């Protein structure tokens, strides 16, 4: 158990809908990262937050957004969902921006 | 830009025999490299990391990796495979961005199968 928690574990929704994925980092970690794992794209970095501020951006679609709250938990919002958004979404956390990242168990999103 | 290439998408070994998972990296400066493991329906677990200290890095569960700058390689090895090692393994390079950004770039993964 890495200490990073993600909810929900599974999410099934329809095209065009909007969902929110939640992540709680390990105690004391200030940085939160979001990754997407899909069969065709592999594991891709989406976005990083550090102590509430966006620090790095990867291949994140404009339909997706994230934020980190004062209690350091983070949410990833996915809107106007398409079939291709079906994937495993991982959250990771690290103590700061330089240390190793610890991954949560992931949220499996299925868009029908 | 940093990248990693995992040379084998699938590796099959017999229990008790050595494991070799190959990874080459590309980086414009001294990289930070990692190996992560993903068991079926589980999250990613850090096996080991290289951050410019010793070139031979020991990790958990008997795995180790050697950083070879001349060959731009970071292969993962284990002397004796166990059934519980069956999983997908990812070679990862860390890129530092401006403003303190820190993202991981993953290889495509190597599926390790361990047979009796």
Interface residues (C-beta under 8 A of the other chain):
Chain A: X2 X4 X31 X33 X35 X42 X43 X44 X45 X48 X50 X55 X56 X57 X58 X90 X92 X94 X97 X98 X100 X101 X102 X103 X104 X105 X106
Chain B: X34 X36 X42 X43 X44 X45 X46 X49 X90 X96 X97 X99 X100 X101 X102 X103 X104 X105 X106 X108 X109
